[in-house]
Amino acid sequence: MIAATQGRRVIPTIAIVNPLDYAAEIKDLFVAHGMPSFPDYFDRTYPAAVRSGAMSWLGRDESGRVVMHQGCFPRRFASAQRDVVAFLMVNLMVATEYRVFFPALTLLRRLGQDLQTRGGIDFLYADPNKAGWTLLQAGGFARMGTLQRYVLPVSDRRVVLDGCIRLFHTWLRATNGGGAGAGMAAVAHAAQEFPLGSVAVPRLTPPTVAAYHDAALYTSRLAGYPSTLDWWLTLQGLGHPRSIPRRRFRA
């Protein structure tokens, strides 16, 4: 454990823990500071994550109350040479009275020291907002890429919007052959019966890396996964099959 002072403000005492052992305190911290949905997410996500090696760092004030939390989840990537082991920083929460620069920086540095001592980890990464990026820079992090998300509308209960979506898909099929590409066939699979381990990670050229995604990741992101609303598309043909997760949403 470590503790320090910044002027008259006491920087919380920090310790690395199994988050499941302190679930109630962690949930209380998030609920008290504006995230009432976090307990459901915690119960859905953290048990599987801990079995894979996830851990949390807790900061406590002088009275012993949890005022800071930072989780770290292990992630595996494939590169052209070997598998790469990383930890993703998740679920940072700091009590309002400690939302100043130095307590959060102390937490970040302690986390980095602990993981470096542990060994067997290639890199630590995060997907920060603007304020978080400033903190990470002070902690010695460097930008390695840009996260992009893609969304494909599938259907809608509203007739007009559903019609527009169908026209959009018709246009896609007319302009790019349905998106599969030459020599590729799209095959649908119910997520409840689809083995994620059956999908090969594509061959890569440096410095590209590709993430391994297991069922626990989708369970954490999609409440109730796998359900009848979830299905997968595999693009099969040239080389290894590639898989794309899809979920049908009804507004």
Buried (B, 14 or more C-beta within 10 A) or exposed (E): EBEEEEEEEBBBBBBBBEBBEBBEBBBBBBEBBEBEEBBEBBEBBBBBBBEEBBBBBBBBBEEEEBBBBBBBBBBBBBBEEEEBBBBBBBBBBBBEEBBEEBBBBBBBBBBBEBBEEEEEBBBBBBEBEEEBBEBBEBBEBEEEEEEEEEEEEEBBEEEEEBEEBEEEBEEEEEEEEEBBEEEBEBEEBEBEEBEBEEBEBEEBEEEEBBEBBEBBBBBBBBEEBBBEBBBBBBBBBEEBBBBEBBBEEEE
